[in-house]
Amino acid sequence: MKSLVDDVTVLSDGRKEKEAFMSAVIETAEAIIGSITDGKAYSGLGPYDLRKIIDALPLLPDNGDGWTRMMTSVKEEILPNMLRTWSQSYMPHLHSPVLIETIASELIIASFNSSMDSWDQGPAATEIEVKVINELLSLFGYGSCSDGTFTSGGSQSNISALIIHRDRFLLKRGYDVKKNGLPPDFNKLRIYVSEISHFSFDKGAHIAGLGYESVSKLPVDDFCRIDIEKAEKIIRRDAEEGFIPFMIAATVGTTDFGSIDDIKTLRKIADEYGMFLHADAAYGSGAILSSYSDRVSDLSLADSITIDFHKMFLIPISASALLVKNGTELDSFQLHADYLNREEDEEEGFINLVGKSMQTTRRFDALKVYMAFRMRGRDGYRKIIDTMIGNAAYFFSCISRDEEFIAPVKPELSSVVFALKGGDDRNRNARKTLMSEGTIIGQTVYQGKVMLKFTLLNPSLTKEHIDGLISRLRKT
């Protein structure tokens, strides 16, 4: 059966093209809705069985299958085996369901296909991104001299921060990395992060030419925060031995525990040694819009902040931002090209955002934030994020009183690490059993023991559902 979509190639102002576009959008939405047949997060197929199904699918036939045959295959073989992040039975990672309006924004982003490198590739898109960045600067307590850029995710934001702080630190010491490369004593530079920080700092050290050895992992206390006393001793020892501390990164919401480092004290340490302070708030930044905003209110003390909108803000991947207190630091990525971001254009008021980012082609992700912020407002987001944090507190309180469970760290955000008593095998098997039933939870390690994890980013999750999960875990 031939479809309207078979007779067109791209969206245009023609009637036939508009009708085909509408037909494709409606049929796709119906296919997604049709695939939701139960509350499971996943079909339960194991990797070998799923791989067999996918391997059997054609990919690049000599003659195209056409819209109808292609979509039939997607509906029958792919959609039923997709992960459903909106399911109340999905809670292993910092991987959230998404707000309805942001799905609509993704349709707009894909349809217009703006690129954020030059104004003439996305006029309205550029102006919206600037507006969103300015709102974020205000929200997180930065001033008029600050700036920011959207990135693909927390890793790119952290790596960008590392690069710009390295450049500015060495420039103050009379060395221009941008022109001349790294100085002879580059192997003495040191970055300090929590031992449970995100691995993007190691990646960033590699990319920045400093190597993994430049990253010093600071021990954490019983609350999984940087142990300040031990950190001071390590940094002091390094400085006395001739190493050059230039950056310390606080984690505002660690991946497993959601723990929040003491930014106020780390700011004092950074100032004492002339270091930049970066805040990796990829996870915890969302709390700024909650009733628990005091837990992250010190973010404004940092020289830069990583924000991920595809975590607590419930916005589709990818959507992240890097904010910098001193906006001129983003000049590390500035480079003019006659074919793209001519200086004469900028003198005439055209904004070419490519000069603020390590990326050239970049999606209009700011639209997702704009539409979500505009629709939900502060009150709507407060209710959503309060629910997440409240659910974590409720779950922790329940298992803390239950003799079957171990719960070592009280949650500050929406993640709870715990274990069933009975050893590592019992916990591994519990996770696998639940996955086979369509419920996916996390697994990690704490003090050498296998632990389970709930990352509660779904605001539709109820206390009754949490009670049911506790009961099911006890029986596995």
C-alpha positions in Angstrom: 0.0 0.0 0.0 1.4 3.3 -1.1 1.6 6.2 1.4 1.5 10.0 0.8 5.0 10.0 2.3 6.4 7.9 -0.6 5.8 10.7 -3.1 7.8 13.4 -1.3 11.3 13.9 -0.2 11.5 17.0 2.1 9.0 19.4 3.8 8.3 22.4 1.7 5.5 25.0 1.1 3.7 22.6 -1.4 0.3 21.2 -0.4 1.4 17.6 -1.2 4.5 18.0 1.0 2.5 19.5 3.9 -0.1 16.7 3.8 2.7 14.0 3.7 4.4 15.6 6.7 1.2 15.6 8.7 0.4 12.0 7.7 3.9 10.9 8.8 3.7 12.8 12.1 0.2 11.4 13.0 1.1 7.8 12.0 4.3 8.0 14.0 2.5 9.2 17.1 -0.1 6.5 16.7 2.7 3.9 16.4 4.3 5.1 19.7 0.9 5.1 21.5 0.1 1.7 20.1 3.4 0.2 21.5 2.4 1.1 25.1 0.5 -2.0 26.1 1.6 -2.4 29.8 3.5 -0.7 32.6 6.7 -2.4 31.9 9.9 -0.5 31.4 11.2 -3.1 28.9 9.9 -6.2 27.1 12.3 -8.4 29.1 14.2 -9.9 26.1 17.8 -10.7 26.8 20.7 -9.3 24.7 21.1 -12.4 22.5 17.4 -12.7 21.7 17.0 -9.0 20.9 20.2 -9.1 18.8 18.8 -11.9 16.8 15.7 -9.9 16.0 17.7 -6.8 15.0 20.2 -8.7 13.0 17.4 -10.1 10.8 16.2 -6.7 9.8 17.1 -5.3 6.4 19.0 -2.0 6.4 20.0 -0.7 2.9 18.0 -2.6 0.3 18.6 -2.0 -3.4 15.1 -0.8 -3.7 13.7 1.1 -0.7 10.9 -0.6 1.2 8.8 2.6 1.2 7.1 4.3 4.1 4.4 1.7 5.0 6.6 -1.4 4.9 9.4 0.4 6.8 7.0 1.7 9.5 5.3 -1.7 9.9 8.8 -3.2 10.7 9.5 -0.4 13.2 6.1 -1.0 14.9 6.5 -4.7 15.1 10.2 -5.3 15.8 11.7 -2.1 17.2 9.1 -0.2 19.3 8.0 -3.1 21.4 11.6 -3.6 22.5 12.4 0.1 23.2 13.1 1.2 26.7 10.2 3.2 28.2 11.7 5.9 30.3 8.3 7.1 31.3 7.5 3.8 33.0 7.2 3.8 36.8 9.3 0.6 36.7 12.4 2.3 35.2 14.8 3.8 37.8 18.4 2.7 37.3 20.1 5.7 35.9 20.1 9.5 35.6 17.9 9.0 32.6 14.5 10.7 32.9 11.1 10.6 31.3 10.4 13.8 29.3 7.8 16.5 29.5 5.1 16.3 26.8 5.8 19.8 25.6 9.5 19.0 25.0 8.6 16.2 22.7 6.7 18.8 20.7 9.8 21.0 20.8 11.9 18.1 19.3 9.5 18.0 16.4 10.1 21.7 15.8 13.9 21.3 16.2 14.0 18.4 13.7 11.7 20.0 11.2 13.5 23.4 10.9 17.0 21.8 11.4 18.6 25.1 12.7 22.3 25.1 13.4 23.6 27.2 16.3 27.0 28.1 14.8 26.0 31.3 12.9 23.1 33.7 13.1 22.1 33.2 9.5 21.7 29.4 10.1 19.2 30.0 12.9 18.1 33.6 13.5 15.3 33.0 16.0 17.1 30.0 17.4 20.2 32.1 18.2 18.1 34.8 19.9 16.2 32.3 22.0 19.4 30.6 23.1 20.9 33.9 24.2 17.6 34.6 26.1 17.7 31.2 27.8 21.3 31.5 28.8 20.7 34.9 30.3 17.8 33.5 32.3 20.0 30.7 33.6 22.7 33.1 34.6 20.2 34.9 36.7 18.7 31.7 38.1 22.1 30.5 39.3 23.2 33.8 40.8 25.7 35.0 38.1 26.0 38.6 37.0 26.1 40.7 33.8 29.8 39.7 33.0 28.9 36.0 32.9 28.0 33.9 29.9 27.3 30.4 28.9 26.7 28.0 26.0 24.6 24.9 25.4 26.5 21.6 25.0 25.7 18.0 24.2 25.8 16.8 27.8 27.5 17.0 31.2 30.7 15.4 29.8 31.1 18.1 27.2 30.3 20.8 29.7 32.9 19.5 32.2 35.5 19.1 29.5 34.9 22.6 28.2 35.3 24.0 31.7 38.6 22.1 32.2 39.9 23.5 28.9 38.9 27.1 29.5 40.2 27.2 33.1 43.5 25.6 32.0 43.9 28.2 29.3 43.1 31.2 31.5 45.2 29.8 34.4 48.3 29.5 32.1 47.6 32.8 30.4 47.9 34.5 33.8 51.3 32.8 34.1 52.3 34.3 30.8 51.7 31.2 28.6 49.2 31.3 25.7 48.2 27.7 25.2 45.9 28.6 22.3 48.8 29.9 20.2 51.8 27.9 21.6 50.5 24.7 23.0 51.3 23.4 26.5 54.2 24.7 28.5 57.2 22.5 29.3 56.1 21.9 32.9 52.5 20.9 31.9 52.8 17.6 33.7 52.9 19.4 37.0 49.4 20.8 36.5 46.8 19.2 38.8 43.0 18.9 38.8 41.2 17.8 42.0 38.0 15.9 41.9 36.0 13.6 44.2 37.0 9.9 44.0 33.3 9.3 43.0 33.2 12.2 40.5 32.1 11.7 36.9 34.7 10.1 34.6 34.5 13.1 32.2 37.3 14.8 34.1 39.6 12.0 33.3 38.5 12.2 29.6 39.0 16.0 29.7 42.5 15.7 31.1 43.3 13.4 28.2 41.8 15.7 25.6 43.5 18.7 27.2 46.9 17.1 26.8 47.4 16.7 30.6 46.8 13.0 30.9 45.0 10.9 33.6 47.9 11.5 36.0 47.0 15.1 36.3 43.6 14.2 37.9 43.9 13.8 41.7 41.0 11.9 43.3 40.1 13.2 46.7 38.6 10.8 49.3 35.1 11.1 50.4 33.5 11.0 53.9 30.7 8.8 55.2 28.1 11.0 53.3 30.0 10.5 50.0 31.1 14.2 49.9 34.7 15.3 49.5 36.5 14.9 52.8 37.6 18.5 53.3 40.3 17.8 55.9 42.0 15.1 53.7 41.6 17.2 50.6 43.4 20.1 52.1 46.3 17.9 53.1 46.6 16.4 49.6 46.5 19.8 47.9 49.0 21.3 50.4 51.4 18.3 49.9 51.2 18.6 46.1 51.9 22.3 46.2 54.9 21.7 48.5 56.3 19.1 46.2 56.2 21.5 43.2 53.0 20.5 41.5 50.7 23.3 40.2 47.0 23.1 41.4 44.8 24.9 38.9 41.3 23.5 39.3 39.1 21.8 41.8 35.7 20.4 40.8 32.8 20.1 43.3 30.1 17.5 42.5 26.6 18.7 43.1 24.8 15.5 42.9 27.1 12.5 42.5 26.0 9.9 40.0 25.2 7.1 42.5 24.4 8.9 45.7 23.3 12.4 44.7 25.6 13.7 47.4 26.6 17.4 47.3 30.1 18.6 48.0 30.7 21.6 50.3 31.1 24.4 47.8 31.6 27.1 50.3 34.7 25.5 51.9 36.0 24.4 48.5 35.8 28.0 47.4 38.1 29.0 50.2 40.6 26.3 49.3 40.5 27.3 45.7 41.2 30.9 46.5 44.1 29.9 48.8 45.9 28.1 46.0 44.8 30.3 43.1 42.6 27.6 41.6 39.5 27.8 39.6 36.4 26.1 41.2 34.1 24.3 38.9 30.7 22.9 40.0 29.6 19.7 38.2 25.9 20.2 38.9 24.7 18.0 36.0 22.4 16.1 38.3 21.8 18.5 41.2 21.2 21.7 39.3 17.5 21.0 39.0 17.1 21.4 42.7 17.5 25.2 42.2 13.8 25.2 41.2 12.6 23.0 44.1 11.7 23.7 47.8 15.1 22.3 48.5 17.0 25.0 46.6 19.1 25.8 49.7 21.0 22.6 49.1 22.5 24.0 45.9 22.3 27.8 46.7 26.2 28.0 46.9 26.5 27.3 43.2 27.1 31.0 42.5 30.4 30.7 44.3 31.8 28.5 41.6 33.7 29.9 38.5 31.7 27.6 36.3 28.6 25.4 36.5 27.6 22.3 34.5 23.8 21.9 34.1 22.1 18.9 32.5 18.5 19.5 31.5 18.0 15.8 30.6 18.1 14.8 34.2 15.9 16.5 36.9 14.5 19.0 34.4 12.9 16.2 32.4 14.0 17.4 29.0 15.0 15.1 26.1 18.6 14.1 25.5 20.6 16.0 24.6 20.4 19.3 26.6 23.1 20.6 28.8 24.8 24.0 29.4 28.0 25.4 30.7 27.8 28.7 32.6 30.9 30.7 33.4 31.2 33.5 35.9 33.7 35.4 33.7 32.2 35.3 30.2 35.5 36.1 28.5 36.8 32.6 29.4 34.7 31.3 26.5 37.1 33.1 24.2 39.2 29.9 24.4 36.8 28.6 21.6 36.8 31.8 19.6 38.1 31.6 16.0 36.9 33.6 13.1 36.4 32.1 9.6 35.3 34.1 6.5 32.8 31.5 5.5 31.0 31.3 8.9 31.5 34.0 11.6 32.9 37.1 10.0 34.0 39.8 12.4 32.1 42.4 10.3 28.8 40.6 11.0 29.3 40.8 14.7 30.0 44.5 14.4 26.5 44.8 12.8 24.8 43.0 15.7 24.7 39.5 14.3 25.5 36.9 17.0 27.5 33.9 15.9 27.5 31.4 18.8 30.2 29.2 17.3 32.8 31.3 19.1 31.5 30.1 22.5 31.6 26.4 21.9 33.9 23.6 21.0 31.2 22.4 18.6 30.5 23.9 15.2 27.2 22.4 14.1 24.9 22.3 17.1 21.2 21.6 17.7 18.7 24.2 18.9 18.4 22.5 22.3 17.6 25.7 24.0 14.1 25.6 22.5 13.3 22.6 24.7 14.3 24.5 27.8 12.4 27.6 26.6 9.1 25.7 26.0 9.4 23.7 29.3 10.2 26.8 31.4 7.5 28.9 29.7 4.8 26.2 30.1 5.6 25.0 33.6 6.9 28.1 35.3 8.6 28.0 38.7 5.6 26.6 40.4 5.2 23.7 38.0 8.8 22.7 38.2 8.8 23.1 42.0 6.0 20.5 42.3 7.7 18.1 39.9 11.2 18.2 41.5 9.8 18.2 45.0 8.0 15.0 44.2 11.2 13.3 43.0 13.2 14.3 46.1 10.2 13.5 48.4 9.9 10.0 46.8 13.6 9.3 47.6 13.2 10.5 51.2 10.1 8.2 51.5 11.8 5.2 50.1 14.9 5.7 52.3 12.7 6.1 55.4 10.9 2.8 54.6 13.9 0.6 54.0 15.9 2.2 56.9 13.3 0.7 59.3 13.2 -2.7 57.4 15.5 -5.4 58.7 15.8 -6.9 55.2 17.6 -3.8 53.8 20.8 -1.8 54.2 20.7 1.9 53.4 24.1 3.5 54.1 23.7 7.1 52.8 20.7 9.4 53.4 19.7 11.0 50.0 20.0 14.7 49.3 18.4 14.5 45.9 16.4 11.7 44.2 18.8 8.7 44.3 18.9 6.0 47.0 21.7 3.4 47.2 20.7 0.3 49.2 21.1 -3.5 49.4 19.2 -6.5 50.5 20.8 -8.3 53.3 22.2 -11.7 52.3 25.3 -10.8 50.2 26.3 -9.8 46.7 24.7 -12.7 44.8 21.3 -12.0 46.3 21.5 -8.4 45.1 22.7 -9.3 41.6 20.0 -11.9 41.2 17.3 -9.5 42.5 18.2 -6.9 39.8 18.2 -9.6 37.1 14.9 -11.0 38.2 13.2 -7.7 38.2 14.7 -6.9 34.7 13.2 -10.1 33.3 9.8 -8.9 34.7 10.2 -5.5 33.0 11.4 -3.5 36.0 14.8 -2.0 35.7 16.8 -0.8 38.7 20.4 0.2 39.1 23.4 -1.6 40.5 26.7 -0.1 41.9 29.3 -0.8 44.5 29.7 0.8 47.9 32.7 0.0 50.2 33.4 -3.1 48.1 29.9 -4.6 48.3 27.3 -4.9 45.5 24.5 -2.4 46.0 21.2 -1.6 44.3 20.0 1.8 43.3 16.8 3.7 42.7 17.1 6.9 40.7 13.7 8.4 41.1 13.2 10.9 38.3 9.6 10.0 37.5 7.2 12.5 39.0 4.3 10.1 38.4 5.8 7.5 40.8 3.6 7.1 43.8 4.2 5.9 47.4 2.0 2.9 46.7 4.2 2.0 43.8 7.3 2.3 46.0 5.7 0.1 48.6 5.0 -2.5 45.9 8.6 -2.4 44.8 9.8 -2.9 48.4 7.5 -5.9 48.8 8.7 -7.4 45.4 12.4 -6.9 46.4 11.9 -8.8 49.7 10.5 -11.8 47.7 13.2 -12.0 45.1 
